[in-house]
Amino acid sequence: MKKLLTILATLSTCFTLNAGQIFTSGDFYAPCNIGGRDCRYGIEIEMDFDGGVINGKLITMLGVKACRWEDVPVKGTINPDNEVIWRSEVNPVKGCGRLTFNGKKDGDKISGTFPSFQGKQVEINLKLKN
């Protein structure tokens, strides 16, 4: 029993140390699926920056109706100049595709673009969630 508790405590510590950072965006605007106007969106994403490799998952995407992005994995890179590129896996909902982000990390902020979101390049600013 004592060995089991020691193993569980060790595993718990390992998983806590490897937890990713959660970033959230303010509102950003892109075309709606219902023509002629822009809609408001937002994103929350968990990312772990380990040795130039990004692993994480989308926590939520606000403003979307048909495409649910919760828990869709993301992978990418961060180079020594803090340039960030990540890409989601293909959304399991048919027709939703994947998200790609290109940007730059500066402290606890990441600024960049979705090269194509709702058919338009969209600027997005992520900040570390408190």
Buried (B, 14 or more C-beta within 10 A) or exposed (E): EEEEEEEEEEEEEEEEEEEBEBBBBEEBBBBBEEEEEEBEBBBBBBBEBEEEEBBBBBBBBBBBEEBBBEEBEBBBEBEEEEEBBBBBEEBEEEEBEEBBBBBBBEEEEBBBBBEBBBEEEBEBBBBEEE
